[in-house]
Amino acid sequence: MDKGLARGYARTYLRNIQAWRPITEAFRKELRRDRLFEALDDVTFKSKPVRAMKRIRALLPKGCEAPILIGKRRGFAVVCSTAIGRVGRNAIYTPGAEECAFHEASVEMGRIIMTGKTDERDITVTGTTAISGHAIQRMLQRGATTPETLEADVRKVLYLADHVNWRLFCTKESEEFRDHSLLIPFRGGALAVAYVAHNPMGGAELPDGPIWFMSIRTFLAPEMLGCEEWQRMGPMERELEDIGISEMTGLYYVEPGRSLEELEQAWIEVIRANARPREFFDSTLSEIEPEKELELA
């Protein structure tokens, strides 16, 4: 697809999807929280929480997916929902930098975790992964998606990156690779991902500083990849084939029948083969950073 046309489709998509900020602000409203807590109490203490789960679904703001009851025992329950939304002016920080390097439009995925206990209830909104507007444009331009399937494909790659992020987080060596970049196989090419520090509030200061995210920076078409890149992705591609991208549509993923120890060791080997220091990655694949950000008000 022509670069200008791809950019136009990317802008249209970013303008039309739900914004991220209203999702987070909705959970700060006292009335909504009280009603969610009431429904959460019913999930926690009633043996059949089907109606209460439907009430929670109705109370979740636009942009949130259907809630899942991921844990329940006597006097305790955890309900989770996934939210996807646009950040029009996301402040991006490079490693070690105290000042914003640039702004970009992005789409972020996060979790709403609702916890009910006998004497305590809580709602936490936490981000997990993001995709830059530049990467969305490149997916269109390089044939990884179409305007008709763009929304579903963005959701799919966010879940895919989220799975890799979770596997990396669960290994004992996760901190070692925080300043590295990865190539995730997708549609015959690769999603180039990196941890970046960001501030979804744009210029506003966050109490604890910028938040670290796994961010999809660009999509690389098959012809842009050399032998080294294919070798890097080989072990990860085999692990992801065991799951199936089509099954990455919810909080849980189908896993082969291996112990947690075997799974962790397999992903340590995957990350070791795939990860490269950020500076090496940038000099090898220059489009890891956006050429010109798709900024939206």
C-alpha positions in Angstrom: 0.0 0.0 0.0 1.2 3.5 -0.7 2.8 5.2 2.3 0.4 8.2 2.2 -2.7 6.1 1.9 -1.5 3.9 4.8 -0.9 7.0 6.9 -4.4 8.2 6.2 -6.0 4.8 7.1 -3.9 4.8 10.3 -5.1 8.3 11.3 -8.7 7.4 10.6 -8.4 4.3 12.8 -6.8 6.2 15.6 -9.4 8.9 15.6 -12.3 6.4 15.6 -11.3 4.1 18.5 -12.1 4.7 22.1 -9.7 7.0 24.0 -7.7 5.5 26.9 -8.1 8.4 29.4 -11.9 8.2 29.7 -11.5 4.5 30.5 -9.2 5.2 33.4 -11.2 8.2 34.6 -14.4 6.2 34.7 -13.1 4.0 37.5 -12.4 7.1 39.6 -16.1 8.0 39.7 -17.4 7.2 43.2 -20.9 6.1 42.0 -19.5 3.6 39.4 -17.0 2.2 41.9 -19.7 1.7 44.5 -21.9 -0.2 42.1 -19.0 -2.3 40.9 -18.1 -3.1 44.5 -21.7 -4.2 45.2 -21.6 -6.5 42.2 -18.1 -7.7 43.2 -19.5 -8.6 46.6 -22.1 -10.8 45.0 -19.4 -12.5 42.9 -17.3 -13.1 46.0 -20.0 -14.4 48.4 -22.7 -16.0 46.2 -22.3 -19.5 44.9 -23.7 -18.6 41.4 -22.2 -15.3 40.3 -23.6 -15.2 36.8 -26.0 -12.3 37.3 -23.4 -10.3 39.2 -20.9 -10.8 36.3 -23.5 -9.5 33.9 -23.9 -6.4 36.2 -20.1 -5.9 36.2 -20.1 -6.1 32.4 -22.8 -3.4 32.1 -20.9 -1.1 34.5 -17.6 -1.3 32.6 -16.9 1.7 30.4 -16.7 1.7 26.6 -13.4 0.1 25.5 -13.5 -2.7 28.1 -14.0 -6.3 27.0 -16.2 -8.8 28.8 -15.0 -9.5 32.3 -13.6 -12.9 33.3 -13.7 -14.5 36.7 -10.2 -15.7 37.0 -10.2 -16.8 40.7 -12.8 -17.6 43.3 -12.8 -19.3 46.7 -14.7 -18.7 49.9 -14.6 -15.0 50.7 -12.3 -14.1 47.8 -12.7 -13.4 44.1 -10.7 -11.8 41.3 -12.4 -10.4 38.1 -10.4 -9.2 35.2 -11.3 -7.2 32.0 -9.1 -6.1 29.1 -9.3 -2.6 27.8 -7.9 -1.2 24.6 -7.8 2.6 23.9 -6.1 5.4 22.0 -3.5 7.7 23.6 -3.4 10.8 21.3 -0.3 12.3 22.7 1.9 9.8 24.4 5.2 11.1 25.9 8.0 8.6 25.1 11.3 8.5 27.1 14.4 6.7 26.1 16.3 4.6 28.7 18.0 6.7 31.3 16.5 10.0 30.0 14.7 12.3 32.4 13.0 14.4 29.7 10.5 13.3 27.0 12.3 12.3 23.7 9.2 12.7 21.5 5.4 12.4 21.5 3.4 9.9 19.4 -0.1 8.5 19.0 -0.5 5.0 20.2 -3.0 2.3 21.1 -2.7 0.7 24.5 -3.9 -2.4 26.1 -4.4 -2.8 29.8 -6.1 -4.8 32.5 -8.8 -3.9 35.0 -8.3 -6.1 38.0 -11.2 -6.2 40.5 -10.4 -7.9 43.8 -13.1 -8.8 46.3 -12.2 -10.1 49.8 -14.1 -10.4 53.1 -12.9 -7.0 54.4 -11.4 -5.4 51.3 -12.3 -4.5 47.7 -10.1 -2.9 45.1 -10.0 -1.9 41.4 -6.6 -1.5 39.7 -6.1 -0.3 36.1 -2.7 -1.3 34.8 -1.2 -1.1 31.3 0.6 -4.0 29.6 1.4 -3.3 26.0 1.1 -0.7 23.3 1.5 -0.2 19.6 2.7 3.1 18.1 0.8 4.9 15.3 3.9 4.5 13.2 3.7 0.7 13.6 0.0 0.7 12.6 0.9 2.6 9.5 3.7 0.2 8.6 1.4 -2.8 9.1 -0.9 -1.3 6.5 1.9 -0.2 4.2 3.7 -3.5 4.2 0.7 -5.8 3.8 0.3 -7.2 7.3 -3.2 -5.9 7.6 -6.0 -4.2 5.6 -8.2 -1.2 6.4 -11.1 -3.7 6.8 -9.2 -6.0 9.3 -7.1 -3.3 11.0 -9.1 -3.1 14.3 -9.0 -6.9 14.7 -5.3 -7.2 13.7 -4.3 -4.4 16.2 -6.0 -6.3 18.9 -4.3 -9.5 17.8 -0.8 -8.1 17.9 -1.4 -6.4 21.2 -2.4 -9.8 22.7 0.6 -11.4 21.0 3.0 -8.8 22.4 1.3 -9.2 25.8 1.9 -12.9 25.8 5.6 -12.4 25.0 5.8 -9.7 27.7 4.2 -12.0 30.2 6.6 -14.9 29.4 9.6 -12.5 29.7 8.3 -11.2 33.0 7.9 -14.7 34.4 11.5 -15.6 33.7 14.2 -15.1 36.3 16.2 -13.0 33.9 13.5 -10.5 32.9 15.4 -7.5 34.3 18.5 -8.4 32.2 16.6 -7.8 29.0 14.7 -4.6 29.9 17.0 -2.5 27.7 16.9 -4.9 24.8 14.6 -5.2 21.7 12.8 -8.2 20.3 11.5 -9.4 16.9 8.1 -11.2 17.2 7.2 -13.2 14.1 3.9 -12.1 12.5 2.3 -12.6 9.1 5.6 -13.7 7.5 7.5 -10.6 8.8 8.3 -9.3 12.3 6.9 -7.0 14.9 9.8 -5.0 16.3 9.2 -4.4 20.0 11.1 -2.7 22.8 10.5 -1.6 26.3 10.0 2.2 26.5 9.1 4.5 29.3 6.0 6.5 28.5 3.5 8.9 30.1 0.0 8.4 28.7 -1.0 11.7 30.2 1.2 13.5 27.7 2.8 16.5 29.4 1.3 15.9 32.8 3.6 14.7 35.5 2.9 11.2 36.9 3.5 10.7 40.7 5.9 7.8 40.2 7.4 9.0 36.9 7.0 7.4 33.4 5.6 3.8 33.1 7.6 1.0 31.4 5.7 -0.7 28.6 6.4 -3.2 26.0 5.8 -1.2 22.8 5.4 -2.4 19.2 7.6 0.1 17.4 7.2 -1.0 13.7 6.4 -3.9 11.4 9.2 -5.3 9.2 8.2 -7.0 5.9 9.8 -10.4 5.0 12.1 -8.8 2.5 13.5 -6.5 5.1 14.8 -9.4 7.3 18.1 -11.1 6.8 19.5 -14.5 7.9 20.3 -13.2 11.4 16.8 -11.9 12.0 15.2 -15.2 10.9 17.6 -17.1 13.1 16.7 -14.9 16.0 13.0 -15.5 15.6 13.2 -19.3 15.1 12.9 -20.4 18.7 10.1 -17.9 19.4 8.2 -18.9 16.3 8.2 -22.5 17.4 6.9 -21.6 20.9 4.2 -19.4 19.4 3.2 -22.1 16.9 2.4 -24.4 19.9 -0.1 -21.8 21.1 -1.6 -20.5 17.8 -2.1 -16.8 17.3 -5.8 -17.4 16.6 -6.2 -18.5 20.3 -4.7 -15.3 21.6 -8.0 -13.6 22.1 -8.4 -13.6 25.9 -6.6 -13.5 29.2 -5.6 -17.1 29.1 -3.6 -18.9 26.4 -3.5 -22.5 25.4 -0.1 -24.0 26.4 1.5 -27.4 25.7 1.6 -29.9 28.4 4.8 -28.9 30.1 5.6 -28.0 33.7 6.1 -24.3 34.7 9.8 -25.0 35.1 10.1 -26.4 31.5 8.1 -23.5 30.1 10.2 -20.9 31.9 13.5 -22.5 30.6 12.1 -22.7 27.1 11.3 -19.0 27.1 14.7 -18.1 28.7 16.3 -19.7 25.6 13.8 -17.9 23.3 14.6 -14.5 24.8 18.4 -15.2 24.8 18.3 -16.1 21.1 16.1 -13.1 20.1 17.0 -10.2 22.3 19.5 -7.6 21.2 20.8 -4.5 23.0 18.7 -1.5 22.0 21.5 0.5 20.5 22.6 -2.4 18.3 19.0 -3.0 17.2 18.5 0.7 16.3 21.6 0.8 14.1 20.6 -2.4 12.3 16.9 -1.6 11.7 16.7 2.1 11.5 12.9 2.2 11.5 12.6 1.0 15.1 11.8 4.7 16.0 9.0 6.6 14.2 10.0 8.8 11.3 7.2 11.2 12.1 4.7 10.6 14.9 1.0 10.4 14.2 0.0 12.9 16.8 -3.7 13.5 17.6 -5.3 16.0 19.9 
